[in-house]
Amino acid sequence: MRNDQLTLNVNVLDVGLHLAAWRAPDLHGRSFLDPQHYRRCAELAERGALDALFLADVPAIRDDPRMKPSRNLEPTVVLGTVAAATENLGLIVTASTTFNDPVELADRLLSLDTVSGGRLGWNAVTTYHEATAANFGLDGHPDRATRYARAGEFVDVVRALWDSAATGRAVHHRGEHLALDGLLTVPPSAQGAPAIVQAGGSAWGRDLAARSADAVFSAELTLEAGQRHYADVKDRARRLGRDPDAIRILPGLVTVLGGTEAEALARHESYERHVPAGHALGRLGGVLGVDLATLDLDAPVPDHLLDDPPEPERFRGALGFREAVVRVARERRPTLRGLLREFGGYGHRLVVGTPEQVADTIADWFETRAADGFNLMPDALPSGLEDFVEHVVPLLRARGLFRHEYAGTTLRERYGLAGTGAEKGATA
Protein backbone atom coordinates (compact mmCIF):
# COMPACT_ATOMS: atom_id res chain seq x y z
CA MET A 1 0.00 0.00 0.00
CA ARG A 2 1.25 3.46 -0.86
CA ASN A 3 2.44 5.56 2.07
CA ASP A 4 -0.12 8.35 2.64
CA GLN A 5 2.53 10.74 3.93
CA LEU A 6 5.04 12.70 1.89
CA THR A 7 8.73 11.93 1.96
CA LEU A 8 10.76 15.14 2.12
CA ASN A 9 14.54 15.20 1.99
CA VAL A 10 16.65 18.32 1.77
CA ASN A 11 19.50 18.20 -0.73
CA VAL A 12 22.23 20.35 0.83
CA LEU A 13 24.28 21.47 -2.15
CA ASP A 14 26.95 23.29 -0.11
CA VAL A 15 25.38 26.75 0.48
CA GLY A 16 22.40 26.34 -1.85
CA LEU A 17 21.52 25.47 -5.40
CA HIS A 18 21.79 28.95 -6.84
CA LEU A 19 25.10 29.87 -8.38
CA ALA A 20 25.22 33.08 -6.31
CA ALA A 21 23.92 31.61 -3.04
CA TRP A 22 27.33 32.10 -1.42
CA ARG A 23 26.60 35.85 -1.42
CA ALA A 24 23.74 35.44 1.09
CA PRO A 25 24.15 37.70 4.16
CA ASP A 26 23.79 34.82 6.66
CA LEU A 27 26.91 33.09 5.29
CA HIS A 28 30.62 33.71 5.51
CA GLY A 29 33.31 33.17 2.90
CA ARG A 30 34.04 29.57 3.87
CA SER A 31 30.59 28.38 4.97
CA PHE A 32 30.67 25.60 2.37
CA LEU A 33 33.63 24.08 4.28
CA ASP A 34 32.29 24.79 7.78
CA PRO A 35 30.87 21.77 9.66
CA GLN A 36 28.70 24.17 11.67
CA HIS A 37 26.93 25.20 8.45
CA TYR A 38 25.89 21.62 7.76
CA ARG A 39 24.90 21.11 11.38
CA ARG A 40 22.70 24.19 11.19
CA CYS A 41 20.98 22.85 8.07
CA ALA A 42 20.51 19.48 9.76
CA GLU A 43 19.02 21.05 12.88
CA LEU A 44 16.55 23.00 10.76
CA ALA A 45 15.59 19.87 8.81
CA GLU A 46 15.05 17.94 12.02
CA ARG A 47 12.99 20.78 13.48
CA GLY A 48 10.66 20.35 10.51
CA ALA A 49 10.67 16.54 10.90
CA LEU A 50 12.04 16.15 7.37
CA ASP A 51 13.05 12.64 6.39
CA ALA A 52 16.70 13.07 5.53
CA LEU A 53 19.58 15.37 4.71
CA PHE A 54 20.98 14.47 1.29
CA LEU A 55 24.57 15.20 0.25
CA ALA A 56 25.86 15.06 -3.32
CA ASP A 57 29.44 14.21 -4.23
CA VAL A 58 31.45 15.19 -7.30
CA PRO A 59 35.04 13.99 -6.75
CA ALA A 60 36.42 16.54 -9.21
CA ILE A 61 36.19 20.27 -9.82
CA ARG A 62 33.02 20.91 -11.81
CA ASP A 63 31.94 24.53 -11.34
CA ASP A 64 33.97 27.57 -12.32
CA PRO A 65 35.50 28.67 -8.99
CA ARG A 66 35.23 32.30 -10.13
CA MET A 67 31.43 31.96 -9.91
CA LYS A 68 30.82 29.34 -7.22
CA PRO A 69 32.91 27.60 -4.54
CA SER A 70 34.35 24.46 -6.11
CA ARG A 71 35.70 22.70 -3.01
CA ASN A 72 33.62 20.36 -0.89
CA LEU A 73 34.15 18.20 2.16
CA GLU A 74 33.86 14.44 1.66
CA PRO A 75 30.17 13.64 2.32
CA THR A 76 30.52 10.69 4.70
CA VAL A 77 32.72 12.86 6.94
CA VAL A 78 30.11 15.64 6.90
CA LEU A 79 27.31 13.19 7.69
CA GLY A 80 29.29 11.84 10.63
CA THR A 81 29.16 15.35 12.06
CA VAL A 82 25.46 15.64 11.22
CA ALA A 83 24.72 12.28 12.87
CA ALA A 84 26.27 13.49 16.11
CA ALA A 85 24.17 16.67 16.05
CA THR A 86 20.79 15.00 15.35
CA GLU A 87 18.67 12.18 16.74
CA ASN A 88 16.08 11.39 14.06
CA LEU A 89 17.12 12.89 10.74
CA GLY A 90 18.03 10.44 8.00
CA LEU A 91 21.40 10.74 6.29
CA ILE A 92 21.77 10.11 2.54
CA VAL A 93 25.26 10.04 1.12
CA THR A 94 26.21 9.98 -2.55
CA ALA A 95 29.06 7.65 -3.47
CA SER A 96 30.11 6.46 -6.90
CA THR A 97 29.97 2.86 -8.07
CA THR A 98 32.45 3.81 -10.81
CA PHE A 99 35.26 5.17 -8.64
CA ASN A 100 35.02 3.29 -5.34
CA ASP A 101 36.01 -0.12 -4.03
CA PRO A 102 32.93 -2.13 -2.93
CA VAL A 103 34.45 -3.60 0.24
CA GLU A 104 35.84 -0.28 1.50
CA LEU A 105 32.62 1.56 0.65
CA ALA A 106 30.35 -1.11 2.17
CA ASP A 107 32.41 -0.94 5.37
CA ARG A 108 32.42 2.88 5.47
CA LEU A 109 28.67 3.18 4.85
CA LEU A 110 27.68 0.47 7.29
CA SER A 111 29.92 2.07 9.92
CA LEU A 112 28.10 5.39 9.42
CA ASP A 113 24.77 3.57 9.55
CA THR A 114 25.84 2.02 12.87
CA VAL A 115 26.93 5.25 14.54
CA SER A 116 23.71 6.95 13.41
CA GLY A 117 21.46 4.17 14.72
CA GLY A 118 20.24 2.96 11.33
CA ARG A 119 19.58 6.31 9.65
CA LEU A 120 21.73 5.94 6.53
CA GLY A 121 20.83 5.85 2.86
CA TRP A 122 23.25 5.45 -0.05
CA ASN A 123 22.71 7.34 -3.31
CA ALA A 124 24.43 4.93 -5.70
CA VAL A 125 25.58 6.86 -8.78
CA THR A 126 27.72 6.07 -11.80
CA THR A 127 29.48 9.48 -12.13
CA TYR A 128 29.18 10.87 -15.65
CA HIS A 129 31.59 13.83 -15.27
CA GLU A 130 34.59 12.97 -17.43
CA ALA A 131 37.03 15.08 -15.39
CA THR A 132 36.68 12.59 -12.54
CA ALA A 133 38.52 9.80 -14.33
CA ALA A 134 41.84 11.65 -14.29
CA ASN A 135 41.55 12.10 -10.51
CA PHE A 136 41.65 8.32 -10.23
CA GLY A 137 44.54 7.81 -12.64
CA LEU A 138 42.42 6.58 -15.54
CA ASP A 139 43.15 7.44 -19.16
CA GLY A 140 39.48 7.62 -20.12
CA HIS A 141 35.97 7.64 -18.70
CA PRO A 142 33.99 4.38 -18.98
CA ASP A 143 31.03 4.53 -21.36
CA ARG A 144 27.50 4.60 -20.00
CA ALA A 145 26.66 0.94 -20.63
CA THR A 146 29.83 -0.17 -18.83
CA ARG A 147 29.18 2.17 -15.91
CA TYR A 148 25.66 0.87 -15.39
CA ALA A 149 26.66 -2.78 -15.77
CA ARG A 150 29.32 -2.24 -13.09
CA ALA A 151 26.80 -0.31 -10.96
CA GLY A 152 24.31 -3.17 -10.89
CA GLU A 153 27.01 -5.64 -9.92
CA PHE A 154 28.48 -3.19 -7.40
CA VAL A 155 25.15 -2.65 -5.60
CA ASP A 156 24.56 -6.41 -5.41
CA VAL A 157 27.99 -6.97 -3.90
CA VAL A 158 27.62 -4.17 -1.35
CA ARG A 159 24.27 -5.57 -0.25
CA ALA A 160 25.80 -9.02 0.14
CA LEU A 161 28.66 -7.54 2.17
CA TRP A 162 26.16 -5.79 4.46
CA ASP A 163 24.47 -9.16 4.94
CA SER A 164 27.84 -10.67 5.85
CA ALA A 165 27.97 -8.36 8.88
CA ALA A 166 24.88 -10.14 10.22
CA THR A 167 25.56 -13.71 9.09
CA GLY A 168 29.32 -13.92 9.52
CA ARG A 169 29.54 -15.65 6.13
CA ALA A 170 32.07 -14.30 3.66
CA VAL A 171 31.07 -13.03 0.23
CA HIS A 172 32.76 -14.84 -2.66
CA HIS A 173 32.04 -13.00 -5.87
CA ARG A 174 33.40 -13.39 -9.39
CA GLY A 175 31.66 -11.19 -11.92
CA GLU A 176 32.26 -9.27 -15.13
CA HIS A 177 33.50 -6.15 -13.33
CA LEU A 178 34.27 -7.19 -9.75
CA ALA A 179 36.01 -10.08 -8.02
CA LEU A 180 36.38 -10.34 -4.26
CA ASP A 181 36.32 -12.48 -1.16
CA GLY A 182 35.11 -10.26 1.66
CA LEU A 183 33.58 -10.25 5.11
CA LEU A 184 32.58 -7.15 7.06
CA THR A 185 33.31 -6.97 10.77
CA VAL A 186 31.08 -3.93 11.35
CA PRO A 187 27.90 -4.60 13.42
CA PRO A 188 24.81 -5.38 11.32
CA SER A 189 22.44 -2.56 10.44
CA ALA A 190 19.63 -1.64 12.80
CA GLN A 191 17.40 -1.22 9.72
CA GLY A 192 18.34 -4.48 7.98
CA ALA A 193 20.48 -2.58 5.49
CA PRO A 194 20.96 1.08 4.57
CA ALA A 195 18.38 2.31 2.09
CA ILE A 196 19.44 2.53 -1.57
CA VAL A 197 18.72 5.67 -3.59
CA GLN A 198 19.19 5.87 -7.36
CA ALA A 199 19.48 9.09 -9.35
CA GLY A 200 19.71 8.24 -13.06
CA GLY A 201 16.85 8.98 -15.46
CA SER A 202 18.10 7.06 -18.50
CA ALA A 203 16.73 3.63 -19.42
CA TRP A 204 19.80 2.10 -17.74
CA GLY A 205 19.16 4.16 -14.63
CA ARG A 206 15.47 3.27 -14.47
CA ASP A 207 16.27 -0.43 -14.81
CA LEU A 208 18.76 -0.17 -11.95
CA ALA A 209 16.17 1.70 -9.87
CA ALA A 210 13.46 -0.87 -10.55
CA ARG A 211 15.76 -3.72 -9.54
CA SER A 212 17.63 -2.24 -6.59
CA ALA A 213 16.40 1.12 -5.32
CA ASP A 214 14.29 2.02 -2.32
CA ALA A 215 14.01 5.63 -3.53
CA VAL A 216 14.60 7.41 -6.83
CA PHE A 217 15.91 10.98 -7.17
CA SER A 218 14.22 11.96 -10.44
CA ALA A 219 14.42 15.11 -12.56
CA GLU A 220 11.19 16.11 -14.31
CA LEU A 221 10.09 19.65 -15.10
CA THR A 222 6.35 19.15 -15.64
CA LEU A 223 3.57 17.32 -13.83
CA GLU A 224 2.75 15.20 -16.88
CA ALA A 225 6.36 14.09 -17.32
CA GLY A 226 6.56 13.36 -13.61
CA GLN A 227 3.49 11.14 -13.84
CA ARG A 228 4.98 9.18 -16.75
CA HIS A 229 8.33 8.73 -14.98
CA TYR A 230 6.54 7.62 -11.81
CA ALA A 231 4.44 5.04 -13.65
CA ASP A 232 7.40 3.79 -15.71
CA VAL A 233 9.67 3.04 -12.75
CA LYS A 234 6.83 1.43 -10.78
CA ASP A 235 5.87 -0.72 -13.78
CA ARG A 236 9.47 -1.84 -14.26
CA ALA A 237 9.61 -2.83 -10.59
CA ARG A 238 6.33 -4.73 -10.87
CA ARG A 239 7.62 -6.69 -13.86
CA LEU A 240 10.62 -7.73 -11.77
CA GLY A 241 8.35 -9.07 -9.04
CA ARG A 242 8.85 -6.17 -6.65
CA ASP A 243 6.13 -4.27 -4.83
CA PRO A 244 6.04 -0.93 -6.70
CA ASP A 245 5.00 0.88 -3.53
CA ALA A 246 8.36 -0.15 -2.01
CA ILE A 247 10.08 2.48 -4.19
CA ARG A 248 9.73 6.16 -3.29
CA ILE A 249 9.84 8.46 -6.35
CA LEU A 250 11.34 11.79 -5.23
CA PRO A 251 11.83 14.49 -7.88
CA GLY A 252 14.08 17.44 -7.20
CA LEU A 253 12.23 20.65 -6.35
CA VAL A 254 14.01 24.01 -6.39
CA THR A 255 12.31 26.51 -4.08
CA VAL A 256 12.56 30.30 -3.86
CA LEU A 257 10.20 31.53 -1.16
CA GLY A 258 8.74 34.89 -0.24
CA GLY A 259 5.81 36.16 1.81
CA THR A 260 4.27 37.34 -1.45
CA GLU A 261 4.97 36.34 -5.03
CA ALA A 262 6.61 39.74 -5.55
CA GLU A 263 8.93 39.13 -2.58
CA ALA A 264 9.88 35.71 -3.95
CA LEU A 265 10.62 37.18 -7.37
CA ALA A 266 12.70 39.92 -5.75
CA ARG A 267 14.69 37.32 -3.80
CA HIS A 268 15.29 35.35 -6.97
CA GLU A 269 16.40 38.44 -8.85
CA SER A 270 18.77 39.42 -6.03
CA TYR A 271 20.74 36.26 -6.85
CA GLU A 272 20.13 36.18 -10.60
CA ARG A 273 21.72 39.59 -11.13
CA HIS A 274 25.08 38.09 -10.13
CA VAL A 275 24.94 35.28 -12.72
CA PRO A 276 27.09 35.95 -15.81
CA ALA A 277 25.20 36.64 -19.03
CA GLY A 278 24.74 33.47 -21.05
CA HIS A 279 25.31 31.11 -18.11
CA ALA A 280 21.84 29.52 -18.20
CA LEU A 281 22.05 29.22 -22.00
CA GLY A 282 25.39 27.47 -21.68
CA ARG A 283 24.04 25.09 -19.04
CA LEU A 284 21.02 24.28 -21.19
CA GLY A 285 23.26 23.69 -24.21
CA GLY A 286 25.42 21.40 -22.09
CA VAL A 287 22.39 19.38 -21.00
CA LEU A 288 21.22 19.00 -24.61
CA GLY A 289 24.72 18.40 -25.92
CA VAL A 290 24.45 21.18 -28.52
CA ASP A 291 25.63 24.77 -28.97
CA LEU A 292 22.71 27.18 -28.55
CA ALA A 293 24.71 30.42 -28.69
CA THR A 294 23.74 31.35 -32.26
CA LEU A 295 20.00 30.59 -31.97
CA ASP A 296 17.20 33.16 -31.80
CA LEU A 297 15.96 33.31 -28.20
CA ASP A 298 12.44 34.13 -29.38
CA ALA A 299 12.10 31.17 -31.73
CA PRO A 300 11.40 27.54 -30.80
CA VAL A 301 14.37 25.22 -30.45
CA PRO A 302 14.87 23.53 -33.85
CA ASP A 303 13.52 19.97 -33.92
CA HIS A 304 16.77 18.43 -35.08
CA LEU A 305 18.51 19.63 -31.89
CA LEU A 306 15.97 17.68 -29.84
CA ASP A 307 16.53 14.36 -31.60
CA ASP A 308 17.94 11.52 -29.55
CA PRO A 309 21.74 11.37 -29.57
CA PRO A 310 22.82 9.14 -32.47
CA GLU A 311 24.72 6.98 -29.97
CA PRO A 312 23.07 7.43 -26.55
CA GLU A 313 25.66 5.23 -24.87
CA ARG A 314 28.35 7.70 -25.96
CA PHE A 315 26.50 10.85 -24.88
CA ARG A 316 28.59 12.25 -22.02
CA GLY A 317 25.95 14.29 -20.22
CA ALA A 318 23.12 13.12 -17.98
CA LEU A 319 20.50 11.49 -20.20
CA GLY A 320 17.81 11.94 -17.54
CA PHE A 321 18.26 15.72 -17.47
CA ARG A 322 18.41 15.84 -21.28
CA GLU A 323 15.24 13.83 -21.72
CA ALA A 324 13.36 15.99 -19.20
CA VAL A 325 14.24 19.16 -21.13
CA VAL A 326 13.47 17.59 -24.51
CA ARG A 327 10.02 16.51 -23.30
CA VAL A 328 9.16 20.09 -22.33
CA ALA A 329 10.46 21.46 -25.63
CA ARG A 330 8.56 18.92 -27.74
CA GLU A 331 5.28 19.01 -25.83
CA ARG A 332 4.96 22.73 -25.11
CA ARG A 333 6.90 24.15 -28.05
CA PRO A 334 8.21 27.12 -26.05
CA THR A 335 10.64 29.62 -27.46
CA LEU A 336 14.24 29.14 -26.45
CA ARG A 337 13.75 32.02 -24.00
CA GLY A 338 10.68 30.28 -22.55
CA LEU A 339 12.56 26.99 -22.27
CA LEU A 340 15.33 28.81 -20.41
CA ARG A 341 12.76 30.13 -17.92
CA GLU A 342 11.34 26.62 -17.46
CA PHE A 343 14.79 25.06 -17.11
CA GLY A 344 16.17 27.91 -15.00
CA GLY A 345 19.70 26.58 -15.28
CA TYR A 346 18.95 23.98 -12.61
CA GLY A 347 17.65 20.85 -14.33
CA HIS A 348 14.84 20.43 -11.78
CA ARG A 349 11.41 21.98 -11.38
CA LEU A 350 11.68 25.55 -10.09
CA VAL A 351 8.96 27.23 -8.03
CA VAL A 352 9.40 30.92 -7.23
CA GLY A 353 6.50 31.98 -5.05
CA THR A 354 4.67 31.94 -1.76
CA PRO A 355 4.53 29.07 0.74
CA GLU A 356 1.01 28.36 -0.50
CA GLN A 357 2.21 28.06 -4.11
CA VAL A 358 5.01 25.68 -3.12
CA ALA A 359 2.62 23.61 -0.98
CA ASP A 360 0.14 23.47 -3.90
CA THR A 361 2.85 22.15 -6.23
CA ILE A 362 3.92 19.48 -3.73
CA ALA A 363 0.34 18.39 -3.03
CA ASP A 364 -0.57 18.30 -6.73
CA TRP A 365 2.37 16.09 -7.67
CA PHE A 366 1.80 13.78 -4.70
CA GLU A 367 -1.95 13.41 -5.13
CA THR A 368 -1.74 12.77 -8.90
CA ARG A 369 1.05 10.19 -8.58
CA ALA A 370 3.85 12.19 -10.07
CA ALA A 371 5.83 11.89 -6.83
CA ASP A 372 5.87 10.20 -3.44
CA GLY A 373 7.68 13.24 -2.08
CA PHE A 374 10.55 15.50 -3.04
CA ASN A 375 14.23 16.16 -2.68
CA LEU A 376 14.06 19.83 -1.72
CA MET A 377 16.72 22.07 -3.21
CA PRO A 378 16.48 25.54 -1.62
CA ASP A 379 18.01 28.40 -3.55
CA ALA A 380 20.22 29.42 -0.61
CA LEU A 381 21.03 27.73 2.68
CA PRO A 382 20.22 27.90 5.48
CA SER A 383 17.67 30.69 4.86
CA GLY A 384 15.73 28.88 2.12
CA LEU A 385 15.42 25.77 4.26
CA GLU A 386 14.33 27.77 7.30
CA ASP A 387 11.62 29.45 5.21
CA PHE A 388 10.40 26.05 4.04
CA VAL A 389 10.31 24.58 7.55
CA GLU A 390 8.62 27.62 9.07
CA HIS A 391 6.06 28.33 6.35
CA VAL A 392 5.53 25.37 3.99
CA VAL A 393 5.67 22.44 6.42
CA PRO A 394 2.72 23.77 8.50
CA LEU A 395 0.62 24.02 5.34
CA LEU A 396 1.40 20.42 4.37
CA ARG A 397 0.56 19.28 7.90
CA ALA A 398 -2.75 21.13 7.80
CA ARG A 399 -3.59 19.19 4.62
CA GLY A 400 -2.77 15.89 6.33
CA LEU A 401 0.14 15.23 3.97
CA PHE A 402 3.09 15.42 6.35
CA ARG A 403 3.94 14.24 9.85
CA HIS A 404 3.95 16.40 12.96
CA GLU A 405 6.68 14.35 14.58
CA TYR A 406 8.97 11.46 13.80
CA ALA A 407 7.77 7.87 14.07
CA GLY A 408 10.25 5.01 14.23
CA THR A 409 13.99 5.35 14.54
CA THR A 410 15.45 4.23 11.21
CA LEU A 411 15.37 5.71 7.72
CA ARG A 412 13.63 2.62 6.35
CA GLU A 413 10.86 2.95 8.91
CA ARG A 414 10.46 6.60 7.98
CA TYR A 415 10.18 5.67 4.29
CA GLY A 416 7.60 3.01 5.12
CA LEU A 417 9.93 0.23 4.02
CA ALA A 418 10.53 -3.11 5.68
CA GLY A 419 13.53 -5.41 5.71
CA THR A 420 16.25 -4.86 3.14
CA GLY A 421 14.10 -3.83 0.20
CA ALA A 422 14.98 -5.27 -3.21
CA GLU A 423 16.29 -8.76 -3.69
CA LYS A 424 20.06 -9.13 -3.61
CA GLY A 425 21.92 -10.41 -6.62
CA ALA A 426 25.27 -11.43 -5.09
CA THR A 427 25.69 -14.53 -2.98
CA ALA A 428 27.45 -15.03 0.29
N, C-alpha and C positions, 0 to 999 in steps of 0.2 A: 504494500500500500504506500502511496506517495506521502511523504512527510508534509503535514499541513502548515508547517512553519518555514519561513525563509531561512536560507543559509547566507550569512553575510560575513565575508572575509574583508580585511583591508590590506591592499597591496601597497606596502611601504617602499616606494621607489625613491630611495634616499630622502630628499626633502620635498618630494611631490612630483607629480607627473609633468607639470608644465616646465618647459625649458628654462623659464626665468623664475621658477619658484624659489631659488636660492636667494633672491632679492627680498623675500618677505621680511618684514620688520621684527618678527618674533624669532628669527634665526641669527646665527653668527656665521662667520666665514668658513668654519670647519664643522658645521652641524652635521654634515653628511658622514663624518668620521667620528662623531661623538656618541658613545654608548648611551649617554643620558637622553639624547634626542630619540633614540629608538625606544628607550624605556618610557619616555613620555608618551609616545604614540601608543605603546602597548597598554599603558595605564588608561588612556582615553578609550581604547577599544574595549578593554575589560569593563570599564564603567558603563559602556553601552551594551554589555553582554554580547558583543560580536563573537562570531565563531572562532576566528583565527586571524593572526597576523601573518602575512604572506611576504616572503622575501625573494626577489629575483636574484639571478647571478649571471653575470657575463664575464668570464675569466679572460678578458682582453679589453683594451680601450676601444670604446665604440663611439661615444659622443665627442664632439669637438670641445676640448677643455677650455677654449676661449668663450664658449657659450654656456656650458654646463659642467659642473664637477664631474670628472671622469674616473675618480678613484673611489673604491668601495671596500668596506670591510667584508671578510669572508662570512657568508650568511650563517653557517652553523655556529660560528663564534658569537655573532650578534644574538642569535636565538638562545644561546646559553645564558647570556645576560638577561634577555627578556624572560626566560623561564624562571630565573631567580627573583624577578620583580613582579611576577603574576602568579595567580593560583588556578585560574580556570581557562584562560585564553589559549586556544590552540596555536600551534607553531608550524607553519608550512615553509619548508626550505626547498629551494631549487638547486638541483645538482645534476650535472650532465651524465648521460649514459655513454657519451662519445669519448669523454676525456677524464674518466675516473676508473679506478680499479674496483670491481664489485665487492671484494672482501673488505677492503679498507672502508669503502663507503657504507656497506651494510653495518659494519662495526660502529662507525662514527654516528650514523643515524639512530641505530638502536640505543647507543649510549645516551644520546640526547633525548630520545623517547623515555628512557629510564629515569633520567634526572628530572624530567618534567612530569613524571607520573602518568605517562601514556597520552601525551597531548600532541604528538608529532605527526605531521604529514610530509610526504616527499613528492615534490613536483618533478617528475622524471622527464627530462627534456633531451633532445638530440643535438642541440647547439648548431645553428645554421650559420653563425657569423664566421666567415672564412679567416679573419685575423686570428682567431683562437688557435688554429692548428699550429702556427709558428711558435706560440707560447709553450707548446708541448713537444717541440722539436720535430714536428712532422713537416714533410715537404709539401703536402697538399691536403685539402679538406676532403673527407669521405663524401661520396655522393649520397643523395637522399635515401635511396633504396637501401644502401649499405648501412646508413645510420639507423634507420628504423628496424632493419633486421637485427642489428646488434642490440638496439634498445629493447626489443621484445625478449630476446635471450637474457639480457642484463637484468631486466625486472624479474623474470622467472628465477634467476639465480639468487638475487638479493632476497626474494621472498623465501626461498629454500634455506638460505643462510639464517634468516630471522627465525625460521622454524627450528633450525639446529640449536638455537639458544635454549629452546624449551625441551627438545627431545634428547639432546646430547649426541645425536647421530650426525656424523660428518656428511657434507655434501660432496659428491663425486660427480663432476660434470665435464663432459666433453662435447662441445658444440661447434658450430661453424665459426663463431667469433670468440668464444671464451673456453678456457680449459682450466679447471681448478679442483683441488681437494681442500675443503675448508670446513672449519667448525668455529662458531662464535662462542666466546666465553662470557659475553655480556648477559645479564639477567634477561629472561624473556619479557616481552612487552605486556604491560598491564591491559592493553586493548587488543591483544591477539597478535597484531602487527600494526606498524604505522600505516596510516591511510596513504593511498597512492593517488596523486593528482597528475593529469595529463594535459598538455597545453598546445597540441598541434591540431590545426584544422584541416590538413590535407587528408586524402583518402587513407594514406598510411597512418596518420595520426589518429583518425577516427577508428580505424581497425584496432590500433593499440589500446585506445580508450575503451572500446567495447569489450576487449578481452581482459584488460588488467586494471582499469581505473576505478576508483571510488568517487572521484570528482573530476570534472573537465572544466578547464579554464578556456572558454571559447571567446571568439572575437566576431561579433555580428553587429552591424550598424542599424538594422531595421528590425521591427517586430516580426515581420513575415519571414525574414531570413533566419531570425532566431528560432522561430517555430519549426522551420524545416531542419535546421541543425539539431535541435532538440529531438525531433522525431527520428532523424536518421541515426544518431548515436544510440538511442534507446532501441530502435529496431535491430541494429547490428548486434547489440548485447543480447536481445531476445533470441536471435538466430543462433547465437553461441550457447544458448541454454542458461543464460544469466537472467536474474530478475532485473528488468530495466529500471525499476525504482531504487535499485541499489547503487545507481550512479547519479550523482548530483551534477547538473549542468549549470555552470556558473560563468556567465559572460562578464567581461570587463565593463565597468561603468565609470566613466570620468565625470566627476561632479564639480560644479562651480556654483556655490550657494550665496544667496543674498536674501535679506529680509523682503525685498521686492525684486521683481524681474530686472528693473533698472539698476538696482544695487548689484545684482549678480553680473549683469553685463558690464558695469563699471569695474568690478573686480577683475573680470576676465580681461578687459581692455588694459587694466593697469599692468598686467603681465605681458599681454600680446605686444604692447608697444616696444618691448625690449627684444623681440624676436627679429632677427635679420630678415630683410626683404627676400622673398623667394624661398625661405626655409621650408614652409609647408608644402610648396610646389615640389621642391626637391625630395622631401620625404615621400610624397605621394608617388612621384616618378620612381623612387627607389622601390616602393611596394609593388608597383606595376611592372617594374623592370624595363621601363622605357624613359626616354628623355622628353619631358613635357615643356621645356623652356621656350620652344618656338611656337607653341600652340596659342590660339586665340582663347582668352579666359572666358569670353562670353559666347563661345560655341560649344556644342557637345563634344565629348571626347570621341575621336574617330573610332569606328567599330573595330578596325583592324588592330588597334592598340589594346583592345579588350579580349582578343582571342586568347585561347589557352596557349601557354608556352609550347613551342614545337616539341620540346623534350622536357616535360615537367620534372623528370628526375634530375635534370641538370640545372634547373632554375635555382639560383642561389639564395633568393629571398625566402620569406615565410609564405608558403602557399595559402595558408589559412587567411592571413591578412589580405593577400592579393584577391582571393576569391570573394571575400566579404565586400571589398571595394568594387570589384567587377559586377557583382550582383546589383548593387545600388545603381551603378552607371547604366546597366542594361535595362533594369526595370523602371527606373524613374526618369531616365534620359535627362539628367541635369546638365547645365553648362559646366565647364571645367571649374568655373568660380563657385558654382553651387556644390559641386562634388568636393571641392576644397573645404567649404563650410561644413559639409556633412562629415568629412573625414577628420577635419580639424588638426591634422598632423599627428594624431594619436593612435589611430588604428582601432579604437574602441568607441562605442557609443558615447557621445558627449551631451550632457544636459547642463545648460546654463540657466539657472532659474531659482525659484523659491523652494523651500522645503516641501511645500505641497506639490509642486511640479515634479520634483525628484521622487517623492513618495508615489505619485500617480504612475510614473514610468515603471517603478519597481513593481507595484501591484499589478499593472497591466501585463507585464511580461510574465509574472508568476502565475497569474490567474488564467492566462491563455496558453500556458505550457510552451513558453519560449525560454523559460529559465526556472530553475529551482532556487535561485538566489543569485547573488552577484559577488564578484571580486571588485570591491570599491577602490577607485583610483582617484583620490582627491587631488585637486590642482596643486595645492601647496600643503605641506605638513609642518606642524601639527594643526594649524588653524582650520584647514578644510575638513579634517577628521572631527575636530571638536564641534564644528558647526553641524556636521552630520549627526553626531551622537546627541547633541543638545536639541536639535530641531526636527530631524527626519525620523529618528528612532521612535520618539513618542507618537508620531503620526502612524507609523507602521503598527505599533502596539495597539493603538486605539482601533485599528482595523482588524485586529486579531491575527495579524500576519507574522508577528515577531515576539519572542519571549520577553518576559519582564525580568527573569533571572535565570541563571544557569541551572540545568538539570544534568545529572551525571558528572563524571569526572574526566572522561577521556574524549578525544576528538571524534572517535568513531561513534560513541554514544550521542554526541552532539549532532553529528550528521545523520543520526537515525540508522546507523549501520551496525550489523552484528558480525562477530567472528573476524575472519581475515579477508572478507570480501571475495574477489574473483578467485577462481581456481588457480593453482600454481602449476607452472609447466616444468620446473626442474625437479629432480628427485634427490632425496637424501639417502 
